[in-house]
């Protein structure tokens, strides 16, 4: 984003009328519409790559303080107006950035001259406000529908009124420039506000400002305030100095101005970056004004959860970027244009990029390569190839032999790639392999052979892919129809990207591949309770890649349509379901809709950011859909809706213009510009920062995700068991092991509950339940408290880790820190997550892990117990409960498992002298003395009576308790 550039001309076109001696807006000479792009290109080249303002020009070298005004037929040497101050105040709230640029220019000469305000906006930004103050008269632009603005502008000219129109240029939509004729010894102040959504790429969120004023500025201040409710990490800010005539960060050099960048992390969720270089510091950098980029990088905290929900004033934003997932398998076909125009540096850079990309493809992925000229050539015809070292070497040899010849049959090349993925789809079904499939197509020109009609190509490719795969289209250089490539990609769940033809092209190609190289989830569906999909932005996504983020915004329904909790509060519940590597995943989170997080209510947060972000995303989506709509009726409907929102939220989009008409009848009324307070004082950045996060909290209520085939999340029967003791019950009736560790087992065949303790040693692993026929095993790892119980020599022991083996080689490791599935998926205790592995589900919610069969016949529950960290006699530990045992087979065994299919006989005696009820248990051919006790069942929160057998359950269990020890290495 280039904020200052005297020479760069309009991408946002300004049409200005000069009708009287009063202050008037003026402009560098307008070219006919068909020559406008040429003028833009020429003047951007004069300004330097990327819009820098100190590059060469057509009129020779100028002194440091002089420039040429091109508003007349003959160039005239004039002195630049002085930029008295240049201030940027940016607020970033949950990735939504609001940037205010405030600048004052002073004409210190005795004659009138032109003052220019020029900005290159971020590609995805929308202007939301623009004000000029000339001779104490404010000129505030109104956002109008483009055709209406043109009519009002023409009418103003006919009346002789001073008027200006600012509209977005079709091909260069991010360039904004206004020039104003300033009287002698007068000032003009510009205020511009624009808003954008910062997207996460490569695990980094970036906000960047390019500064190139072309002179030393008396007061230069840039303040960036970040508010991220999820919490900040990897925060960094840097000044990158670039050479004259270039704003490319890639060409940045070390700079002494880095010492002027101050980063203050106020709290976990808030930060303030200050860049206030003095005149002397600017001169040390460059005598004619600094040129460079102020860049802020950061990330937010992530975990394996359904994400973060923010609510405010009837709108919500949902951020989804889970971590802790193993990369999913992928099938990728590279479709490469090797027509004659790719010869020379293009084909060489393509080879360099492919060499690096092929070396990075993971084992377990499958690939192929298709090249197209007039003819189609496939590396391995008719099949997708496993990524083995030998196959990768063979692919590298194929790429090395590529030659650029003949024409461009793009249609046949893409269709050949899709055909390979269709073949792979059948192979994946046969191999029971889940994979994400995509085509990456690179071309540098227009189709010239085969099917060349662009609409026909779009139609046939979309019909063939039919939503099953993703198509990414890379346009190499300036001779492509980038709009066509973006349409082709967008219609097929991909993105279009331009690759610039320069020395960094190979790095650009590799950088794009890195963005899509690691799919973590695919076939993603997000649902919200009681919210109509029409009230939200996109909620279904083909893929989620590592280092990126999915964002959904929406309108909340009226309160009586939301789930009402027992305390009268309403909550929004988000459920995310998706495929990961060999698993189906379901995650859930919720938020109290009446209580925004304290962080987003801080005084530096963007006002009503949820609503404005919803509008921003909705307009972007409508405009994108409009570009690929087939019928005029559909395009008109999308345009009407996008226009309505653009006008409502005062956004300058391709459908609207900024219209400025001088308020001739209100010259005595002076409204303060943006950035000036009610007292008329210019806003400063010296305000004392207050930590608004001291009370940062919001009510988050987790709800259980439903197992497959159930309709109620609270239906215990769906998880296997009623609330009673018989049949395993909803309260651990099949038996449990908890606390020190205490074992309580309900013997279903005899309707008797027995209990015992095992005095294990720290580091020992016990077999709690094994059912070989089911492929199920549960093992517990013993840990000890730090200190002895006072007055005794005893140290309490607990289960600190539990390992579960499931059919198909799946494993679950449960610790007091986290739950890990298959050693590659880490689930947090604080989130609501369900992972589906074949007929088994692993579900985490509310300090519980539930593992159950899809038919509910086996249901195991593992509970987390947090102890007071100041109590040295106890330690955080786990409990194991069998909620339903019905599906266990006759061969089930283990310390608890052996009782699930066994009969015992209970013979009670008279009470002992102490009043305790005594008895005998007859187990097979063994007799065990028992006494009646009660043990706490944490699953139901009450004590239950049981017959206690002492001495480590000697004679109650088969063999001795030490017979149930298993090697540590068998524990998942």
N, C-alpha and C positions, 0 to 999 in steps of 0.2 A: 504494500500500500504506500504510494508516494504522496506525502501530505503537502509538499510545496514544490512547485515547478513553474517557473515563470514562462517558459517557452512552450510547454506541452499544450496542445490545442484540444478542442472539445471532443470527448467521446460522449459526454452528456451535452447535447447540443443546446446552445443558448442562442435564441433569436432576439436581437435587441433593436429597438427603434430609438433613433435620436431625433427628437421633434422640437426641442426648445432649449433655451440657454440654461434652464434648470438642470441640476445634477442628473446625468443620464448614464445608463448602462451602455458600454461600448464593447466591441468584439473585434478580434482579428478578422480579416476579410472573409466573408462567407463564400464558399465555393458552391457551384451547382451540385444538386444531390448526387448526380452520377460521378462527381469528382471528389466527393467528401472523404471517402476512404483514402484516396491518394494524398489529400492534404494532411489528413491525420498521420499517415505513415511517414510523410516527409518531415513533419514537425516533430514526431516522436523520435525519428532518427536524429534530428538536429538536437533534441534534448538529451539523447543518450538512451541506451537500452534500459527498459523498465521505467522510463519517465523521469530520470534524473534531470536536474535543471541547470547543470553547469557544463554541458557538453559543447561540442562545436556547433557552428551555425553557418548560414550561407553568406554572412556579411563580414567575415574575418574576425580577428581577435579584438576583444573589448577590454577596457580596464576593469579593475575589480568592482568598481561601483557604477558601471555604466552598462546599458543594454540598448537594444533597438526596439522601437515600437513599430509593428507591422500593420498598423491600421490605415495607412495611406498608400498611395501608389508608389511614392519614393520613400525609401527608408530614411528615418530621421534619428540622429543621435540624441538620446535623452538620458537623464540621470534617473536611476531606479528610485521609486518611493521607498522610504525607510520603513522597514518592518519594526515597529516599536515593541510589540510583544507577540509571542506565539505560544499559546498554552493549549495543552491537550489534557482533558480529564476523561479517563476511561473507567467505567465500572463493569466488571465481569461478574455476573451472578449465575452460578450453575451453568457455565459455558455460554450464556447469552451476554454478548458484549454491547454496551452502549458507549459510544465515543463522541465527545463534544470537542470540536476544534474551534478555538477562539483566537482571532488574530486582529491586530490593529496595525494599519498602514498609515503613514503620515507623508503628505506631500510638503516637503520643506522648501520647495521652489516658489518663485513669484509668479509662476504660470501654471495653468491647469495641466494635469497629465494623467495617464492611465495607471491605475492600480489593479493588479491581477491576483485573484485568489484561485488556486488550482490544486486539485487533489486527484490522485488515482486511488479509488476506493478498493477495498478487498473485493474479490470477484463475487462473493455471495452476499455483499452488504446491500441494504436498502437505506437510502436517505429518508429520514423521518422529519427533519426540520432544517430550514435555512432562513437566516435573518441577516440583513445588512443594515447598518446604521450610518447614514451619510448626513453630515451637517445636523446631527442630533435628530434626524428623522428616520424612524425604523421602517424598513421594507421587509415584511415577512411574507415568505412565499406560501401560497396555497397549493395543495395537491388537487389537481383536476384530472378528469378523464381526458386523454390526449386530444381527441378531436374537439371536445368542448374547450379545452385550454387554447387550442389554436384559434377557435372562433372568437373567444374573448380577447385574445392577444391582437387579432386583426382589428377587432372593433375598437380597442384602445388606441391603436395606431391611427385609425380613421378619425377618432375624436381628438387626436393630438396629445393624448396622455403619454407619460413616460411609462413604458412597460417592458418586461422581460419574460421570456419563456425558457425554462430549463427542462429538457426531456432526455430520456435515456436513448443513447445511440444504439442502433440495431446490432452492429458488429463489434463495437467497443463500449460496452455498457458501463464500465467502471471508471471512466474518466470524467471528471467534473471540473469545469473551469468557468469563472465569471470575471469579466474585466469591467472596471468602473472608472469613469472620468472624475477625478478629484480636483476640486478648486484649489487655488494657491493657498498654502499654509493651512490646509484642512486635513481631516482624518476620516478614515472609513474603517469600520469594524465589521468583521465577518464572524458569524456563528453558524456552524454546520453540525448537525447531529446525524449519525448513521448507526445502524444496528445490524448485528450479524450473529450467527450461531457458529461457535468455534467447534470444529470437528476433531475428534481424537484420531490420530493416525500414527502408526508405529509406536503406540503406547505413550504418545505425547500430545498435549493440547498446546497450540501455539497462538500467541497474539503478537502481531508484528506491526511496527510503524516505521515507514521509510521517511527520513527527513532530509530535505535538500532545499534550503531557503535561498541559496544563491548569495547570501550576505551574512555578516555577523549581526546577531539579534541581541538587543539590550536585555530583554527578559524572555528567556526560553525555559519553559517548564512543561514537563510531561509527568503526569501522575496516573498510575494505574492501580486500581483497587480491586482485589479479587475476593469474592465470597463464594466458597464452595462447601455446601452443607455436608458433603460426603467426607470432607477432610482433604487437606493438601499433602502432596508428596512430590519429590523430584522437582522442587521449585528452583528456578534459575532465571536470571535476567542478565542480558549482556548488550553492550553497544558494539556493533560490528561496522567498522569503517569500510566504505567501498570507494573505489577510484572514481575520478571525475567522469561524469557521463554514464555511470552505471549504478544501479541499485541492487545488483544481484548479490544475495547473501553468499553465494558460492565463491564470489570474488572478494570476500571480506578479508581485512587484515587486522592485526592487533592494533589497539588504540589506547592512548593515554586517557581517553574519555571513559574507559571502563571504570576508572576510579570515581567517576561522578555518578555511577549507577548504584543506588542504595536500595537494598531489599530488606524489608522489615516484615517478618512473619509474626503478625500480631497474636494469632492463636492458631489452633489446628485447622481452622476453617477460613481464616482471613489473612490477607497479606497486602502490603502497600509497596509499590515500586516507584521510586522517585528518580527523575533525571532532570537536573536543573543546572546545566553547564553555564558558567559565567562567560562574559565576553572574552576575558583573557583565556579561559579554557578552550573556548571555540577557536580563537586565533591560533592557539598552539596546535590544534588539529589541522586547520586550513585557514589561510588568511582571507579567503572569499566565502567562508561559511562551511559548516560541517556537512558531510554527505555520508549517510549510512543508515543502519537499521537498528532500532531499539527492539529487541526480541525477548519475549517472555515465554519460557517453556515451563509447563508443570503437568502433573497428573493428579488424579484423585485416588482415594483409597478404594480398592476393589476386593471382593471375595466371591465365593461361589454361592450366589444368592439370586433372587429375582430382581435385584437392583434397588434403586433409590427412588422413592416417590416424593415429589414436592407439590404442595397445594397452596393456592392463594386466590381468594376472591372468586370462587366458582370455577377455577380452571386447575388443571394438574399437568405436571410433566413427569415422565417416567424415564429414568436413565438405566440402561441395562448393559453391563460390561463385565460379565462373570470371569473370574480367574480360577485357576486350579483345575482346568480341564485338559485332558490329553488331546493332542491334535487329531482331528478326524482324518480318515483316509480320504484321498482325493484321486479323481481321474481327470487328467488335464491333457488337452490336445492343443498344441501350438500350431496355428495356421499362419504361415508367413508368406507375404508378398515377395516374390523374387523376379518381378518384371524388370524390364530394362531400366526404368527410372530409379530402381534401387541400387544401381551399380555405384561403384566408388565407395565413399565413406559410409553411406547408409548400410550397405550389405556388410561391410567390415564391422561397424558398430553393432549391428544385429548379431553377428557371430560372437563378438566379445561378450555381449549380454547373455546370449544363450549358453555359452561356455560356463559362465558363472551360475546361471540359473539351474542348469542340468546338474551341476556339482552339488547343489543344495537340496535337490529333491529327496525326500525321505524314503527309506525302505518301507514297503507297505502301500506306497502310492503306485499308480499306473499312469503311463504316458504314451503319447505318440506325437509325430510331427508330420504336418501336411504343408507342402509348398505349392504355390499357384503362380503360373504365368498364364499363357493361353491354355496350357495343360495342367493337370493335377498330378502331383507326385507324393506318395506316402512312404514314410520311412519303413513301417511294418504294416503291410496291407492287411486289412480285415480284422485287426485285433488290437487291443490295448496291451501294453507290455509292462511287466513288473519291473520296478526300479531296483535292479540288481547292479552290482559294480560292472559286470560284463556288458549288460544292456546299456548302461550309461556311457561306457566307453564307445560302444557302437553308435549311439546317438550323437556323441561328440564328433565322431568321424563323419557322420552324415551331414552335420551342420558345417563342418570344415569344408566340405565339398560343394557347398551351395554357390551357384552362379546366377547373376541377374541377367535375364534375357526376355525379349518379346513383350506380350501384352498382359492385361490384368483381368483374369476371370475370378473375381472375388466371390461371386455367388456359388460357383462350383467348389471353391476352396472351403467356404464355411460349411456347405452341405456335406462335404467329405468328412470334416471334423465332427459334425453332428452324428453322422452315420457310425463313426467309430465309438462314440459315447453310447449310442443305442446298443451296439454290440456288447459294450462293457456292462450296461445295465442288466442284460440277460445273464452275463457271467457272474455279476455280483449276487444276483438272486440264487444262482446255483451254488455259489460259494458261501452263502449266508453272510455276505460282507456288506456293511453299510458304508457308503462313500458319497462324497460331494463331487459332482461332475461339472466341468467347465471347459469352454473353448476360449483361448486367448488369441485374438486375431490382430495382426499387424499389417498395415498397408500404407503406402505413400501416395496413392493416387486414386482416381475415379475408375470404376469398372469400364473396361474397354473391349472385352470379349465375352462370349457367352451371354447370359442375361445381364443387360446393362440398365434396364429401367429400375430406378431406385425404389419406387413404391412397390414394384413387383418383388424385388429382392426382399424388402422388409416383410411383405405379406407371406411369402413362401418360407422364409426362415422362421418367422414367428409360429406359423402353422406346424412346421416340422419339430421345433423345440417344444412347443406346447407346454411351457412352464416347467419342464423337467430339468433343464440344465441352465447354467449361466453363460452368457456370452459377453466377453470384454473386448472392446474395440479400441485399438491404439492407432491414432493417425500420426504418421511420421512426416513432419515438415509442413509446408504451407500449401501444397498442391492437392490436399484432400478436401472433401466435403465433410467438415467436422460435424456439422449439424446432422447429416445423414448417419454418420457413425454413432453419434450420441443417441439418435432415435433408435437405431438398430440394437444398441446395447440396452437401452432403457426398457425396450419392449421385451427383452429377454433376460431380465433380472440381473443385468450387469451394469457397467458404467463405461462411458467413453472418455478417453484421455488423450490429450495432444502431447506428442513427443517433439520437442523443439530440436531443429536440425543444427546442433552445435557440438562442441567438443564433449559435452556432458551427456550426449544421447544414450550411450551405453549405460551410464549410471541411472538415467531416467527410466530406461526399460527395466533394469534390475530393481530399481526402487518400486516401480509399480508391481512387479511380480512379488516382491516382499510383502506388499499389502495384502495380497490374496493367497500367499503361499501356505498359510496356516489356518484353515477353517477349523473352528472349535465346535460350532453347532450348525445344523442346517434344518430346513423345514420348521422354522420357528413361528409359533403362534402365540399371541398375547391377548388375553381376555381380561375384562374388567367387569366387576359386578354391576349389573343394572345399567351399563353404559352402552348406548347404541353405537355401532361402529361408525356411523355417519358423523358422530360428534368427536371423532378422534382422527389423528393423522394415521399413517400406515401402521397396521398391527400384525401383518404377516410378512415374513422375510425368508428368502431362500437360504441365507447364510449369515453367520457371524464370524468375523475373522479376528485373530489375535491382534491386540493393540488397537482395535477400533471400538465403536460404541453404537448401540441402537438407542434412539431417542423417540419417544412417542409423547405427543401432547394432546390434550382433549378438554372438553367442557364437562364439568360435573353435572349430574342430574339434580333435580330439586331434592331437598333433604329427605323427604318422606319416601323417596325411591331408593335410598341407600340403606345398607345394612345398619340397623340400630343395635348398639351394644347395650349391655345391662346398665351401664352408667348413663345412658341417654345420648352418648356421643355417636356420631355417624362415622363409618369408615369406608374407605375405598380399598378394595382388594384386587390385586393384580396377580394373575396366574400365567406363568410362562411355560410352555411345553416345547420340546425340541429334541432332535436326534443328536447324539454325540457319538463318539467312537464306540460302536457296538452296544449302545445303550439308548434308551428313551428317557428323557429327563423332564421332570416337572418341578417347578419352583414357585414359591408363593410369598408375597409380602403384602403389607397393608399399612394404611396411614389414617390417622384421625383427620377428617376433612375440615374440622373447625379450628385446627391449631397449626398454622404454618410454623416451620422450624424457626427458631430465634435467629439463626444466621441470615435468612433471607429477609428479615425485618430490620436488619441493621441500617443505619442511615446512609451508608454508601452502596447499598444494594440497588439494583435496577428496579424502578417502580413497576409494579404489576407485571413482573417478568414472565409469569406463567401465561398470562393472557396474550402478551405481545409475542412471546415465543410460539404460542399456538397459532396466532395469526400469521407470523412469519413463515412457519413451516407449512401451514395450509396453503398460503399463496404460492410458495415454491412448488409444492406438489401439484397444484392446479395448473400452473404454468408449464410444468414438465409434462403433465398429462395432455395438455393442449397441443404440445408439439408432436405427439404421437397419435392423437385422435384421428380416426379415419373419416368421419362424416362432418359436414359443416354444422349440423345441428349440435353434435357433441362439442365441437370446438367453440361454438357460440355460447353454449351453456357454461362451459368451463371458464371462458373469458368473462362472462357476466358475473360469476361468483368471485373470481379473482379480482375483478375491478371493484366490486362492492367492498371486499375486505381491504383492498389497497386504499380506497377513499376513506373508509371508516378508521383505519389505523394510520393514515397519513404517511403511507409508504410510496416512494417513487419507484415504480416498477416499469417494465416495458409497456404497460397499459396506461400509465399516468404521466403527467408532466407537472413541474413546479411553475406556477404562474405568479409573477410579481407585477403589481400595478402600484405606482407611486400614489400614496394617499394625499392627493392635492388638497382635499378639504379638511385634513386632520394634521396640518403641519405643526400646530401648537401642542399636540399630544405626543409625548415621547414615551414609548414603552421600553422598559429595560431589556436589553438583549439577554440571550441565554448566558448564564454564568454570572449575572449581576444580581445581587440580593435586593430585597425590598427597600433597604436603606440607600440604595444607589451605589453601594461600594462594590468594587470588583471582587469577586470571590477569590479567596486565597486557598492555598494548599497547606497552610500552617496550622490548621485545626488540630486540636489534641485528639489523637486516636483513642477511642473507647472500645474496650473488648465487649462487643455485644453478645459474645458466646458464653459469658459466665453462667447464663441460665439457659443455655442452648439445650433444648430437649423437646421431643415430640412423642406423643403416644403412638406406639406401633404395636398392633395386635396381630399376632400370627395366627393363622387358621390352617388346619390340616388339609393338604391336598387329597383328593379322593383317589382311592385305588381304581384301577380299570373296572368298568362295569357297574360302578356305584353312583348313586345320585345324591347322597348326603354325606358330607364330610364327617359328621358326628355319629354316623351309624356304626356302633361297635359290632353289630352282627355281621356287617360286611367285611370286617377284618377277622372274623372267625370266632364266635363265642358270645354267649349271653352274659349277663352280669352275675349269674349264679355260680356256685362252686362246681356243680356237675358239668361235665363237658368242657372243662378248661376255663370257662368264665371269662369275663372282661377284666378281672382284677388279678391276674397272675395265678389263677386257680390251678394251672398245670404245674406250678412250682416256681420257686425263685431262689436266687443266691444274692445276698446283699449284705452291706455293712461289714461285719468283722471277721471273716465272712460268715454270715448265718445262712443256712440252707433251710428252706421250707418247701416241702413237696406234698402236693395233693395226689393221692393214689386213686385215680379215677375208678378203677375196677372195684375198689373196696370202700370208696367214699370216706377215706381216712386221710388226715393230714399229719405228716411226720416232720420233724425238724432235727437238725444237727449242726454242729460247728466243725470246721476244718481248721486245724492249727497249721497253716502252711508257713513256709519260710520265704522271705523276700527273694524274688527271682525265679520261683517255681511256677510252672505252667500246668494247670489241671484241665483234664478233659471233662467238660461239663455235660456235653450232649453230642452223641455221634449217631447218625442214621445213614449207614453206608448205602442203602438202597435209594434213599433220596439224594445222596451226595451232599449231606448237610453235616457240619461239625461246628461246635462252639467250644472255645478254649479260653481260660481265664489266667491272667498273669498277676502274681501276688506282689504287692508293694507294702511297705511298712510306714507307720507314722514316725516322725523325727525323734520323739522321745517316749520314754516309758510312762505308763499310767502312774500317777503319784501314789506312793505307798505300796507299789507292787513291782515285781521284776518283769512285768508283762508289757510288751509292745504290741499295739493293735496292728493287725494286718488287714488288707483290703484287696479287692480286684482293681488294679489301676489301669489295666488294659485288657481288652477282650478281642479275640480274633474269631471271625466267622468264615467258614468256607461254604460256598454255594455251588450248585451244579454248573457245569460248563467252565470250571476253572476260575470262577469269580470269587473274589475275596473282599471282606470288609474288616478294616482295622479300626477299632473304637478305643480312643484314649480320652482322657479328661480335657485334652486340648482341641481335638478335631476328630472327624470321621473320614476315613480314606477308603475309597472304593477302587479296587484293582491297582493299588499303588500309584494311581495317576489322577484321581479325582478327589480333591480335598473339600469336604463339606464342613461348614461352620455350625457349631451348636446354636448360634443365635439366629439362624435362618430357617426357613421352611423349604425343604427340598425333597423331591421324590425322584429316585433313579430306578428305572425299570430294566431288569436283566432277565430276559426270557420270561419265565413264569413266576419270577420272584421280584419283589419290590423292596428297595431300601429307602426308608422315609425318615427324615429328620424334622422334628418340630418340638418346641417347648421343652428342651432338655431331655428329650427322649429320642431313641432310634428304634424304629419298628421295622422288622424284616418279616415279610409274610408272602405266602403263595397267593397267586392271583385268585384262586377259588376260596381263600380264607381258611383253608383247613389246617394250616400251620401259621402261627402268629407268635413271633418272639419280640420281646420288648427289652430294651437296654436303657437304664436311667442314669443320668449324671447327677451326682451329689456334690455340691460345693460346700466346703467347710470353712469356718472362720480361720483366716490365715494366721491369726494370733494364737490359735489353739494348737500347740505342738504335739498334742496327743492324738490328733486326728489328721486326716489328709483327704483331699479330693479323691473320690472313688466312683466306681460304677456298680450298678445292680443289674441282674439278669432275671427276667421273668418270662414264663411260658404262658401266654394269654390263651392260646388254643393249641391243643395237642392232637386233634382228631386225625390229621393227615400223617402223623408219624407212623412208621411201619413197626411190625412186631420185633424187628431186630434192633430197635433203638436202644442205646446204652449211654454210659457216662454217669457221673455223680448224680445228676438230676434225671437224665434221660432214662435210666433203667427202671424208674418207677412208673413211666407212662403206660406200660403194657404189663404191669405186674399186680398180683393180688397179695394182700397182707391180711392177717387176722388180728384184731385188737381184743385183748382180754383185760378189762379194767379191774383194779383192786380197790380196797377201802382206802380212804385218805390216810396219809402218813401223819406222824405226830405234828408236823408243821402245817398240816392242812392241805398239802399238795396231793393231787390225785395221782395214784401210781397205777402201773399196768404192765402188761407184756405184749410185745408184738411178735407174731409168728410169721417169719419171712422164709418161705421155702422150708428148709429143714433147720432153720436157726431160730433161736428165741432171744429176744432183746428186752432188757429191763428199760422201761421208759417212765417219764414223769410229765404231767401236763404243764405246759407253759403257754405263753403267748408271744408272738413276734410281730413287729410292725411290717405291714405290707404297704410300702410307699406308693405302689401303683394306685391303691384305692384310699390311702391316707388313714388307715385304721389298723388296730392290732387284731390278729387272728389267732385262735387257739390251735395248738398242735401238740403232738406227743414227741418229747425230746429224748433223743438217744445220745448218751455221752461217749467219751473216748473216741473222738473222730469217726463216729458212726460205725464203730466196730460191730460186725455181725448184721447190722442193718443193711449195709451195702455189700455187694459182691467183693470179696477180698478185702485188702487194706486200702486206706485212702492213698497211700503212696503208689498203689498200682495204677492210679489214674494220672500220674505225672507223665507229661509228654515233653520231648525235647524242645528247647526254646526256638530252634530254627524252624520248627513246624508251625509256629505262631505267625499268622499273617501280619 
